[in-house]
């Protein structure tokens, strides 16, 4: 009574033996202290220290610059990349001159401003031209609405060695781009997105002698680049994405002996006439162009026998199908990658592709209403070189997927998404059929489950990207986007969790919004 319950006593930890350094004589302790305070990098030459800094990331470089004054100077003198928040206070506070003076060796500069903020103007570009102009190789301008054609022309005149220019959400027009092309004769890559000044601009009348890649995105009056497209002798990659106006005339003017090998067309007003006028393509991305039919694709295939990659997003328009794909199979024997989204194909075209394209290694089918068990059985039986297969939202079942266990001997990765008739047991059997040598990514219709085994694939090295023709590991995530909406940049696991939460909240709301009549009926029963 009244006594506290006994509490177990805590045992004291055993005493550690004294450190040898603590028991050392005073002379040894003083030498250790002197060695700890000594700078072991003092004997390293600055060139070697700069080489070490070049192997670090941006955050580590910043932390290293705070160690000592020598490291600060070496890091600043060896920094090649610099990204600045190009708001108006950057110039008003005289921060830009100090930054440019601190990093004199920068060759890749990015000036980015928030779309809702006031950006720097032509004086900032003049300072960049004065400090970094001759050494600039890459330049990126984002949301600099206060910059005019004159400012861009002044910078281009000083940056004669510029190799790559990326412009987006700016207010200057075609005169600024033309000034860059006239002054920067070594320009190899040009990317233009939402350039507002193009609406009232005259067509560009100069070509790029060394221009190899041109990307035009979301432009109004983008046809002012037609001379640059048709008269640049070394142009190899052309991307025209969500640009208004008719593009058939521009594509028809591309010379027959052009070096153009890669073409991206997305959400454009382009028809069979423009596509059929092209020669010698090796890579074609055709997305959401409903006026392109089997006829245009067949004529393009006849003129591009070296076609290696073909991506078609038919947009559920049923304008491209077996006829166009059969022509591709007959004319393009070097086809290595085929991605079809919203395209209804059958075994007739698949048999031709398997028979005439022996190097087909990557195949992706998404949102095809006719790709069922017969088609997947055809792939399993006849696509002997296939290594990667992605199927999404297609009416395949366990019966067809089981055929993959016996066919496609080189298959290393299978991805199945939103196929309601395929079960997780089938995915388990498929993975076990190759003794762990096959990676299977599978999700349930609800989006919550995933089965994968990448250990054996990584160890075997079968998916190593030896060259530009081999896709990275996550490419089948990129080439098969979500069908419901545009690309939101969310990972698939995030979408799966949100889908589960949304379905749960939807069921709760359904129960909460039940009419009163139904509630009274249930109580009465």
Backbone torsions as a table, in degrees:
resi	resn	phi	psi	omega
1	UNK	NA	128.0	175.6
2	UNK	75.8	-1.3	179.9
3	UNK	-92.1	143.4	178.9
4	UNK	-74.5	144.4	176.9
5	UNK	-63.5	145.2	-177.3
6	UNK	-67.0	137.1	179.8
7	UNK	-110.6	128.0	-179.6
8	UNK	-64.8	134.9	-179.2
9	UNK	-74.8	141.0	177.2
10	UNK	-85.4	132.4	178.9
11	UNK	-80.3	136.8	177.9
12	UNK	-72.3	138.6	178.5
13	UNK	-64.1	146.3	-179.8
14	UNK	-65.4	144.3	179.8
15	UNK	-69.2	134.0	179.0
16	UNK	-76.3	148.3	177.2
17	UNK	-65.9	147.1	-178.7
18	UNK	-62.4	141.0	-179.6
19	UNK	-66.5	143.0	178.5
20	UNK	-60.9	-31.3	-178.9
21	UNK	-68.5	-34.5	-178.7
22	UNK	-72.5	-29.0	-180.0
23	UNK	-90.9	4.8	-178.8
24	UNK	-77.2	160.1	178.2
25	UNK	-66.9	161.6	-177.8
26	UNK	-60.4	-32.6	-179.4
27	UNK	-63.9	-39.9	178.9
28	UNK	-67.4	-41.3	179.2
29	UNK	-61.3	-40.8	-179.9
30	UNK	-66.2	-37.7	178.4
31	UNK	-67.8	-36.8	177.0
32	UNK	-64.7	-42.1	179.0
33	UNK	-63.5	-40.4	178.6
34	UNK	-66.1	-38.4	178.7
35	UNK	-67.8	-35.5	179.1
36	UNK	-66.5	-33.8	-179.8
37	UNK	-87.7	-1.3	-178.6
38	UNK	-82.1	140.7	177.5
39	UNK	-88.2	105.2	-177.2
40	UNK	-75.1	-12.0	178.2
41	UNK	-93.6	2.6	-178.0
42	UNK	-65.4	-29.4	-179.2
43	UNK	-84.9	-10.0	178.9
44	UNK	-74.1	134.9	175.1
45	UNK	-67.0	153.5	-177.2
46	UNK	-63.6	-30.1	178.7
47	UNK	-65.2	-41.0	178.9
48	UNK	-70.0	-37.8	177.2
49	UNK	-64.9	-38.9	176.8
50	UNK	-65.5	-34.5	177.1
51	UNK	-65.9	-37.6	176.4
52	UNK	-65.4	-42.8	178.5
53	UNK	-62.6	-32.1	179.8
54	UNK	-66.9	-19.2	178.0
55	UNK	-87.8	-3.0	-177.6
56	UNK	-97.6	160.7	174.7
57	UNK	-78.7	176.6	-176.5
58	UNK	-63.6	-43.3	-179.6
59	UNK	-64.5	-41.9	179.3
60	UNK	-67.3	-34.7	177.5
61	UNK	-64.5	-41.0	179.4
62	UNK	-63.7	-41.2	179.5
63	UNK	-68.2	-36.1	178.2
64	UNK	-66.7	-32.8	-179.6
65	UNK	-67.7	-14.5	179.5
66	UNK	-93.5	0.5	-176.7
67	UNK	-71.3	-51.4	-178.8
68	UNK	-156.8	172.6	-176.9
69	UNK	-68.7	-34.9	179.2
70	UNK	-65.4	-44.2	177.7
71	UNK	-64.5	-37.1	177.6
72	UNK	-60.9	-44.5	-179.1
73	UNK	-69.1	-41.7	-179.1
74	UNK	-67.7	-41.7	179.8
75	UNK	-64.0	-41.5	-180.0
76	UNK	-67.8	-39.2	-177.9
77	UNK	-73.5	-20.6	-177.1
78	UNK	-106.2	0.5	-179.6
79	UNK	-74.9	128.7	-178.6
80	UNK	-105.3	-21.4	-178.0
81	UNK	-116.8	140.0	-179.8
82	UNK	-148.7	128.9	176.8
83	UNK	-121.6	127.1	-175.1
84	UNK	-124.0	144.3	172.2
85	UNK	-78.8	104.2	-168.7
86	UNK	-89.7	50.1	172.7
87	UNK	-82.0	164.8	-175.2
88	UNK	-58.7	-37.2	178.6
89	UNK	-61.7	-18.2	178.5
90	UNK	-60.5	-35.0	179.1
91	UNK	-91.4	-32.6	-178.1
92	UNK	-67.4	-34.9	-178.5
93	UNK	-88.0	8.3	-179.5
94	UNK	59.1	26.9	178.8
95	UNK	-78.3	-33.6	-177.4
96	UNK	-62.8	-45.9	178.5
97	UNK	-60.4	-38.5	-179.7
98	UNK	-68.2	-39.3	178.7
99	UNK	-65.9	-43.3	-179.6
100	UNK	-66.9	-33.9	177.6
101	UNK	-71.4	-30.3	-179.3
102	UNK	-74.0	-34.1	-177.4
103	UNK	-115.2	78.9	-175.4
104	UNK	-77.2	-16.4	-174.8
105	UNK	-98.0	10.4	-177.7
106	UNK	-64.3	128.4	176.7
107	UNK	-116.5	-11.9	178.3
108	UNK	-126.3	108.9	-173.8
109	UNK	-119.1	135.7	176.4
110	UNK	-126.3	123.6	176.0
111	UNK	-113.9	111.0	-175.8
112	UNK	-124.6	139.5	179.6
113	UNK	-132.8	148.1	175.0
114	UNK	-66.0	141.7	-175.9
115	UNK	-64.8	-25.2	-178.4
116	UNK	-92.3	-2.4	-176.9
117	UNK	-106.3	162.3	176.9
118	UNK	-82.6	129.6	-174.8
119	UNK	-96.1	170.3	173.2
120	UNK	-69.8	164.2	-177.0
121	UNK	-120.5	-152.4	-177.6
122	UNK	-60.5	-36.8	178.3
123	UNK	-58.4	-34.8	178.1
124	UNK	-66.3	-41.9	177.3
125	UNK	-65.4	-32.2	177.2
126	UNK	-65.2	-38.7	177.4
127	UNK	-68.4	-38.7	175.7
128	UNK	-61.9	-42.2	178.7
129	UNK	-64.0	-37.1	-178.9
130	UNK	-70.6	-39.5	-174.9
131	UNK	-89.1	-42.9	-170.8
132	UNK	-117.0	-2.9	-170.5
133	UNK	-48.4	-58.1	-176.0
134	UNK	-63.7	-26.8	-176.7
135	UNK	-94.1	-4.3	-178.2
136	UNK	-69.7	131.7	175.3
137	UNK	-115.5	-34.6	179.6
138	UNK	-132.5	138.0	-177.4
139	UNK	-139.0	133.0	177.8
140	UNK	-127.6	126.8	179.2
141	UNK	-120.7	122.7	-178.6
142	UNK	-129.4	124.5	173.1
143	UNK	56.9	38.7	174.7
144	UNK	-95.6	81.1	-174.1
145	UNK	-76.0	-17.3	179.4
146	UNK	-87.5	-4.2	-180.0
147	UNK	-84.3	135.7	-178.3
148	UNK	-111.3	178.0	178.1
149	UNK	-61.3	-36.2	-179.5
150	UNK	-65.0	-40.6	178.3
151	UNK	-64.2	-41.1	178.4
152	UNK	-67.1	-38.6	179.0
153	UNK	-64.8	-39.5	178.6
154	UNK	-65.6	-41.2	177.5
155	UNK	-66.2	-41.1	-179.5
156	UNK	-64.7	-35.3	179.1
157	UNK	-64.1	-32.6	179.2
158	UNK	-85.4	-28.4	-177.8
159	UNK	-99.5	66.4	-176.7
160	UNK	-70.5	-20.3	-178.5
161	UNK	-95.9	15.9	-178.8
162	UNK	-62.9	132.4	179.7
163	UNK	-105.6	-32.1	-174.2
164	UNK	-139.6	132.5	178.8
165	UNK	-131.4	129.3	177.0
166	UNK	-126.2	123.5	-175.6
167	UNK	-127.4	132.5	178.2
168	UNK	-150.7	138.0	174.6
169	UNK	59.1	37.2	176.8
170	UNK	-105.5	170.5	-172.9
171	UNK	-107.7	-8.7	178.9
172	UNK	-77.1	174.2	-171.7
173	UNK	-121.1	-152.8	-174.6
174	UNK	-68.8	-25.2	179.5
175	UNK	-63.7	-37.4	177.1
176	UNK	-65.7	-42.7	178.2
177	UNK	-64.7	-39.7	179.4
178	UNK	-66.2	-36.7	176.3
179	UNK	-63.0	-38.0	176.5
180	UNK	-63.9	-43.6	-178.8
181	UNK	-66.2	-32.2	179.9
182	UNK	-76.4	-36.0	-175.1
183	UNK	-90.1	-36.6	-175.7
184	UNK	-99.8	84.0	-176.0
185	UNK	-74.5	-11.9	178.9
186	UNK	-96.4	9.1	-177.3
187	UNK	-63.2	128.5	-178.3
188	UNK	-113.4	-30.1	-178.7
189	UNK	-131.3	133.9	179.1
190	UNK	-135.8	125.0	178.9
191	UNK	-126.7	126.4	-176.8
192	UNK	-129.4	126.0	-179.7
193	UNK	-137.3	127.1	175.9
194	UNK	49.1	55.9	176.3
195	UNK	-87.7	106.6	-169.1
196	UNK	-69.5	-27.7	-176.9
197	UNK	-75.0	-1.4	-178.2
198	UNK	-75.9	-16.5	-174.0
199	UNK	-60.0	-37.0	-176.8
200	UNK	-115.5	23.6	-176.5
201	UNK	-92.7	151.6	173.2
202	UNK	-80.7	157.3	-180.0
203	UNK	-61.5	145.7	176.7
204	UNK	-71.4	131.4	-173.7
205	UNK	-113.5	24.5	180.0
206	UNK	-135.5	149.4	179.7
207	UNK	-105.9	171.0	177.1
208	UNK	-107.2	108.2	-175.1
209	UNK	-63.0	-29.3	179.5
210	UNK	-116.8	11.1	-178.7
211	UNK	-67.0	125.5	-179.4
212	UNK	-112.9	-26.2	-176.7
213	UNK	-136.6	131.4	179.1
214	UNK	-133.3	126.7	-179.5
215	UNK	-125.3	123.3	179.4
216	UNK	-121.8	121.0	-175.7
217	UNK	-132.7	128.9	170.9
218	UNK	53.4	55.6	-178.7
219	UNK	-112.4	143.0	169.6
220	UNK	-102.0	129.7	-173.5
221	UNK	67.4	38.4	177.4
222	UNK	-69.1	-11.7	178.6
223	UNK	-67.1	-9.7	176.5
224	UNK	-67.8	-10.7	175.7
225	UNK	-91.5	8.8	-174.1
226	UNK	-62.4	-40.4	179.4
227	UNK	-64.6	-38.8	178.2
228	UNK	-64.8	-36.3	-179.4
229	UNK	-70.0	-43.9	-172.1
230	UNK	-86.6	-20.8	-173.6
231	UNK	-111.7	3.0	176.1
232	UNK	-84.0	112.6	-170.1
233	UNK	-69.8	-23.7	-175.9
234	UNK	-107.4	14.0	-179.1
235	UNK	-67.9	122.3	-178.1
236	UNK	-115.7	-28.4	-177.3
237	UNK	-126.2	128.2	179.6
238	UNK	-131.8	125.8	178.2
239	UNK	-124.2	120.0	177.0
240	UNK	-124.3	110.0	-170.4
241	UNK	-129.0	122.0	174.3
242	UNK	52.2	46.8	175.6
243	UNK	-106.0	138.6	-175.7
244	UNK	-78.2	165.7	176.7
245	UNK	93.3	172.0	-178.9
246	UNK	-87.2	127.9	-176.9
247	UNK	-111.0	3.7	178.9
248	UNK	-63.2	-41.9	-177.4
249	UNK	-64.3	-39.9	180.0
250	UNK	-64.2	-44.9	-179.3
251	UNK	-68.7	-32.0	178.2
252	UNK	-69.7	-24.3	-179.7
253	UNK	-85.1	-4.0	177.9
254	UNK	-66.6	126.2	-177.2
255	UNK	-61.3	151.3	-179.1
256	UNK	-67.0	-32.9	-179.6
257	UNK	-91.0	19.7	179.4
258	UNK	-66.7	152.8	177.6
259	UNK	-86.6	7.0	-178.1
260	UNK	-59.1	120.3	-177.4
261	UNK	-120.4	-22.6	-177.2
262	UNK	-128.3	127.7	-175.9
263	UNK	-133.6	128.8	175.6
264	UNK	-118.2	121.4	176.9
265	UNK	-127.0	120.5	-177.2
266	UNK	-139.6	127.2	177.9
267	UNK	50.8	59.2	-177.6
268	UNK	-124.4	157.3	171.1
269	UNK	-88.3	84.9	-179.2
270	UNK	-137.8	144.1	-175.3
271	UNK	-124.8	-170.4	179.9
272	UNK	-61.4	-30.6	-178.5
273	UNK	-63.2	-44.0	-179.3
274	UNK	-70.8	-41.3	-178.2
275	UNK	-69.8	-38.9	-176.8
276	UNK	-71.7	-13.6	-178.5
277	UNK	-84.2	-3.9	-174.6
278	UNK	-91.7	149.2	-178.5
279	UNK	-128.4	146.8	166.6
280	UNK	69.4	25.9	179.0
281	UNK	-73.2	146.1	174.6
282	UNK	-113.5	-25.5	179.5
283	UNK	-135.5	129.1	179.8
284	UNK	-134.8	123.6	171.9
285	UNK	-113.6	113.3	-178.6
286	UNK	-122.4	106.7	-173.4
287	UNK	-128.3	127.8	171.5
288	UNK	55.3	49.3	173.6
289	UNK	-121.1	83.0	-169.7
290	UNK	-67.5	-14.2	-179.7
291	UNK	-84.2	-7.3	176.1
292	UNK	-88.5	126.8	-175.0
293	UNK	-118.6	-173.2	176.6
294	UNK	-59.4	-31.6	-178.1
295	UNK	-64.7	-48.9	179.9
296	UNK	-64.5	-40.2	179.4
297	UNK	-66.3	-37.0	179.3
298	UNK	-66.8	-42.3	178.8
299	UNK	-67.4	-37.6	177.0
300	UNK	-64.0	-41.5	179.7
301	UNK	-63.7	-36.1	179.3
302	UNK	-66.8	-28.5	-178.4
303	UNK	-97.3	-3.3	-179.1
304	UNK	-130.0	71.1	-177.0
305	UNK	-69.7	-16.2	-179.5
306	UNK	-94.4	18.3	-179.2
307	UNK	-61.0	123.7	-178.7
308	UNK	-106.3	-35.4	-176.9
309	UNK	-128.5	131.9	179.0
310	UNK	-135.1	117.7	175.1
311	UNK	-117.8	124.0	-179.3
312	UNK	-129.8	122.2	171.3
313	UNK	-108.3	98.9	-174.5
314	UNK	-74.7	-10.6	175.5
315	UNK	61.1	27.1	179.3
316	UNK	58.2	26.4	-178.0
317	UNK	-89.4	-12.6	179.9
318	UNK	58.3	32.9	176.5
319	UNK	-95.0	-19.6	177.8
320	UNK	-123.0	129.4	-177.2
321	UNK	-153.3	-140.0	-174.8
322	UNK	-62.0	-36.9	-175.7
323	UNK	-64.5	-47.9	179.5
324	UNK	-67.4	-39.7	179.7
325	UNK	-69.4	-32.4	176.1
326	UNK	-64.9	-39.3	177.2
327	UNK	-65.0	-39.2	176.2
328	UNK	-61.6	-42.4	-179.8
329	UNK	-64.3	-35.4	-177.1
330	UNK	-78.9	-28.6	-174.1
331	UNK	-104.2	-24.8	-172.8
332	UNK	-114.0	81.5	-177.2
333	UNK	-75.3	-14.0	-178.1
334	UNK	-92.5	11.9	-176.9
335	UNK	-61.8	125.6	179.8
336	UNK	-113.1	-25.9	-175.5
337	UNK	-138.3	129.7	-179.8
338	UNK	-134.6	120.0	179.2
339	UNK	-124.8	121.5	-178.1
340	UNK	-125.0	122.3	-180.0
341	UNK	-122.0	123.4	179.6
342	UNK	66.3	27.6	179.3
343	UNK	-115.1	127.8	-179.1
344	UNK	-94.3	105.8	178.9
345	UNK	-121.0	161.6	-178.5
346	UNK	-128.1	-174.5	-177.5
347	UNK	-66.8	-23.9	-177.8
348	UNK	-62.7	-45.2	178.5
349	UNK	-77.7	-32.7	178.6
350	UNK	-65.0	-37.4	178.0
351	UNK	-63.7	-39.7	177.9
352	UNK	-67.3	-40.3	178.7
353	UNK	-63.5	-43.6	179.9
354	UNK	-66.5	-34.3	-176.8
355	UNK	-79.5	-36.5	-172.6
356	UNK	-100.7	-11.0	-178.8
357	UNK	-119.1	79.4	-174.8
358	UNK	-71.8	-13.4	-178.5
359	UNK	-100.0	12.6	179.5
360	UNK	-65.8	116.3	-176.3
361	UNK	-113.1	-25.2	-175.4
362	UNK	-130.8	127.8	-177.3
363	UNK	-137.0	130.7	179.1
364	UNK	-135.6	128.7	177.7
365	UNK	-123.2	127.8	-176.3
366	UNK	-139.5	125.7	174.7
367	UNK	67.0	30.7	178.0
368	UNK	-95.4	123.2	-178.2
369	UNK	-78.1	-13.6	-176.0
370	UNK	-110.3	-0.7	179.9
371	UNK	-88.6	97.1	-176.8
372	UNK	-119.4	-152.1	-176.4
373	UNK	-65.5	-36.7	179.2
374	UNK	-63.9	-39.3	-178.5
375	UNK	-71.9	-41.7	179.4
376	UNK	-68.7	-30.4	175.3
377	UNK	-67.0	-36.8	176.8
378	UNK	-64.7	-41.6	177.9
379	UNK	-62.5	-44.2	-178.1
380	UNK	-65.6	-33.3	-175.1
381	UNK	-84.7	-28.4	-168.2
382	UNK	-121.7	-15.1	179.4
383	UNK	-91.9	81.7	-173.8
384	UNK	-73.7	-26.6	-176.8
385	UNK	-92.7	0.8	-175.0
386	UNK	-65.4	132.7	179.7
387	UNK	-115.7	-31.8	-178.7
388	UNK	-131.7	134.4	-179.0
389	UNK	-135.3	129.6	178.5
390	UNK	-128.1	127.5	179.7
391	UNK	-128.6	127.6	-177.3
392	UNK	-139.8	128.2	175.8
393	UNK	54.3	47.8	177.1
394	UNK	-121.4	152.3	-176.2
395	UNK	-81.3	53.6	175.1
396	UNK	-94.5	160.3	-178.3
397	UNK	-134.3	-177.0	179.9
398	UNK	-62.1	-33.3	-177.5
399	UNK	-63.1	-40.9	178.5
400	UNK	-76.4	-39.1	-178.3
401	UNK	-66.9	-28.4	179.2
402	UNK	-65.2	-21.6	178.9
403	UNK	-66.6	-24.8	179.8
404	UNK	-66.8	-21.5	179.7
405	UNK	-66.4	-26.6	-178.0
406	UNK	-102.0	-25.4	-177.3
407	UNK	-103.9	-174.2	178.7
408	UNK	49.4	71.9	-173.8
409	UNK	-64.4	-21.9	-178.0
410	UNK	-96.5	6.6	-176.1
411	UNK	-67.2	130.1	-179.8
412	UNK	-121.2	-15.6	-177.7
413	UNK	-149.9	132.8	177.4
414	UNK	-130.1	132.9	178.0
415	UNK	-127.2	126.3	-178.6
416	UNK	-126.8	122.8	-179.1
417	UNK	-135.9	137.1	172.6
418	UNK	57.8	33.7	173.1
419	UNK	-105.2	101.6	-168.9
420	UNK	-67.1	-23.7	-176.3
421	UNK	-92.3	2.0	177.0
422	UNK	-102.4	129.8	-176.2
423	UNK	-103.8	165.8	178.9
424	UNK	-68.7	-29.0	176.9
425	UNK	-62.6	-36.7	177.5
426	UNK	-65.0	-40.5	177.8
427	UNK	-63.8	-38.1	177.0
428	UNK	-63.2	-45.2	179.6
429	UNK	-64.1	-38.1	-178.7
430	UNK	-66.7	-39.9	178.6
431	UNK	-69.0	-40.0	-178.8
432	UNK	-70.9	-19.7	-176.4
433	UNK	-69.1	-24.5	-179.0
434	UNK	-106.9	15.8	178.5
435	UNK	57.0	41.7	177.5
436	UNK	81.6	1.6	-179.6
437	UNK	-84.7	-2.8	-178.5
438	UNK	-117.6	124.3	176.3
439	UNK	-87.5	126.0	-178.3
440	UNK	-119.8	115.9	174.2
441	UNK	-103.5	118.7	-173.9
442	UNK	-138.8	136.0	173.3
443	UNK	-127.9	148.0	179.3
444	UNK	-73.6	162.9	177.0
445	UNK	-56.1	-28.4	177.5
446	UNK	-78.1	-13.1	175.8
447	UNK	84.6	20.2	-175.1
448	UNK	-104.6	-21.5	-174.2
449	UNK	-105.5	150.8	176.5
450	UNK	-149.7	134.4	179.6
451	UNK	-126.1	122.1	178.7
452	UNK	-149.2	155.4	176.8
453	UNK	-146.0	94.0	-176.7
454	UNK	-100.3	-1.1	-176.0
455	UNK	-63.0	-52.3	-175.8
456	UNK	-67.6	-32.4	-180.0
457	UNK	-67.4	-42.4	179.8
458	UNK	-65.8	-39.5	-178.1
459	UNK	-69.6	-35.4	-178.8
460	UNK	-74.8	-21.2	179.1
461	UNK	75.0	16.9	-177.4
462	UNK	-70.7	-22.0	-177.7
463	UNK	-103.9	13.5	178.1
464	UNK	-64.4	139.5	-178.0
465	UNK	-93.1	95.2	-176.0
466	UNK	-80.0	-25.0	-177.5
467	UNK	-150.9	-172.5	-176.8
468	UNK	-71.4	-20.6	-178.9
469	UNK	-78.6	-15.6	-176.8
470	UNK	-94.5	135.4	-175.1
471	UNK	-82.1	150.3	171.9
472	UNK	-68.8	170.8	-173.3
473	UNK	-61.3	-37.9	-173.8
474	UNK	-98.6	19.8	-176.8
475	UNK	-69.2	-33.6	179.7
476	UNK	-68.1	-15.8	170.1
477	UNK	-75.8	-30.6	-178.1
478	UNK	-82.7	-39.8	-173.2
479	UNK	-78.7	-13.5	177.1
480	UNK	-119.7	82.2	-177.5
481	UNK	-73.7	172.8	178.7
482	UNK	-66.4	139.1	-177.6
483	UNK	-77.8	-24.8	-171.8
484	UNK	-71.0	-39.0	-176.3
485	UNK	-150.5	-171.8	178.7
486	UNK	-72.7	178.5	-177.6
487	UNK	-72.3	118.8	180.0
488	UNK	-100.6	-6.9	179.3
489	UNK	78.1	6.5	179.9
490	UNK	-84.3	140.9	176.0
491	UNK	-70.3	159.6	-175.5
492	UNK	-65.4	-35.6	-180.0
493	UNK	-66.0	-36.8	176.8
494	UNK	-63.5	-41.4	178.9
495	UNK	-65.6	-36.9	179.8
496	UNK	-64.5	-44.1	179.9
497	UNK	-64.7	-43.4	179.3
498	UNK	-64.8	-35.7	177.4
499	UNK	-64.4	-40.9	177.7
500	UNK	-64.9	-41.7	179.3
501	UNK	-66.3	-40.8	-180.0
502	UNK	-65.1	-41.7	179.3
503	UNK	-65.4	-35.7	179.5
504	UNK	-68.2	-44.5	179.8
505	UNK	-67.3	-32.5	178.1
506	UNK	-65.5	-41.1	178.9
507	UNK	-65.7	-37.9	178.0
508	UNK	-64.0	-42.5	-179.3
509	UNK	-66.6	-32.4	177.9
510	UNK	-64.3	-42.8	179.1
511	UNK	-66.8	-35.9	-178.0
512	UNK	-71.4	-31.6	-176.3
513	UNK	-93.5	22.4	178.8
514	UNK	-67.2	136.4	179.7
515	UNK	-63.6	157.1	-176.5
516	UNK	-65.2	-32.0	-179.6
517	UNK	-61.9	-39.8	179.6
518	UNK	-67.2	-37.2	-180.0
519	UNK	-65.8	-44.0	-179.1
520	UNK	-65.6	-34.6	179.1
521	UNK	-65.6	-41.4	-179.5
522	UNK	-67.2	-35.3	179.2
523	UNK	-70.2	-37.7	-178.7
524	UNK	-67.3	-35.9	-180.0
525	UNK	-73.0	NA	NA
